[in-house]
């Protein structure tokens, strides 16, 4: 239901009350969050950096199957979004590390929540999409 300002009213799901939000207008904060989760590598990198700073080579080896180009592009995007901080050390050879900012660490909350959802419902969704496990 919309209020007079064109915003969606508060919604209750089960026991959880969700505050009112816009309906994905350009300035809606929920749209930013949805866009973040639309980049599959971003959430993987946030999760990988959860225990502290890492060098790009460590990140790439830990994540696996990510090209150097994609890792670099995603880290730059995350730096521009203030999700990671890039530290460059004046050493020979030069050393760079990436660490989550407060905003980046806060993203771990919905990432873990999504993981819990996947644990509870992943098999149901997979079966609905692909048929029974015997069909795989």
N, C-alpha and C positions, 0 to 999 in steps of 0.2 A: 504494500500500500504506500502511496506517495502522500507526502504532506504538501502544504501550499507552496513550498519553495522548490518543488520538483525533486526532492530528495526521498529516498526510501526510508520508511519508518524503521524503528528497531524491530529485530526479528528474534524469536525464541526458538531454539532447536533443542529438543529434549529439556534438560535442566539449564542450558546455557543461554544467557541473554546476550545477543550481539547488538552493538550500537548502530545507530542509523548511519548509512553511507550513501554516497551518490551512486548512480547506476553506471559506473565505468566511464564517466565523462573524463575528459583529458586531465582534469585536475584532481580526480578521485584518488586518494591514497591507496585504495585496494588495487587499482590498476597498476601502480608501480610494483606492488608485491606479485601480482600475476605475471607481469613482464619479467621479473627476476626469475621466477620458476619456469618460465618459457625457455630459458637458456639452460640446456641440460648440463653443460660443463660448469656453470657458475655454482650450482648447488654441490656438485662433486668437489670442486675446489674448496668451497667453504667447509665442507665436512672434513676434507683432508687436512686443512689447516687448524682444525679444532684443538689440537694439543700444543700449538705454538708455531713459531716461524719456521719456514722451510725455504730452501733454495729452489730455483726453477727446475734444476735437474732432479732433485729429490722428489718434487711434486710430480714431475712427469713419470718417473720410475714407479712411484707409489700408485698413481692413478692408472697408468697403463693405457695403451690404445688412444692416446691423445697426441696429435702432432705438435711439434714445437711452435708452429705458426698459430694454431688454435689456442694453445696454452698462453702464448704471449698476448694474443688479441683479447682473450678473456681476462687475463690479469690486468691489462691496461684498462679495460672497461670497468673492472671492479675497483681499480684505483680511482678512476674518474667518478665513480659512484660513492666513494668514501667507504667501501667495504673492506679494502685491504690497504695496508701501508707498505710501501716499498722502501727498504733500507739499503743504501749503497755504502759499502765500506771502502775506504781509501787504502786498498791493499793491492799487491801485485801477486797473482792476477786479481782483477777486480772481483768483488764478491757482492751478490745481491740476495736479499732475503725478503720474503713476503710474510706479513702477519695480519691477522684479522683485526679490524678496528672494533670499537664497541658495537657499531651497527652490524658489522659482519658477524660478530659473536652472537648477537641477538637473533640472527637468521637461523642459528642452530635450533632454536625452539620450534619453528614450524617445520624444519627439515626432519627433526626427530619425530614430531607429530605425524608427518606424512609417512615416515617409516613405520610407525605403529599402525597407522591405517593400512598400509600395504601388508603388514604381517597378518592383520585381521581379515582383510578382504581381497588380497591379491589372488588367491586361488579361485575365489568366486568370479572375479573379473576375467581371469585367464580362461577359466572353463567356459564362460559366456562367450568369449571371443574365439576360442580355439576348439571348443568341445571338451569332452572328458579327457582326463590324462591318458587313457588308453588310446585315444586318437592322435596323441602327439608323437 
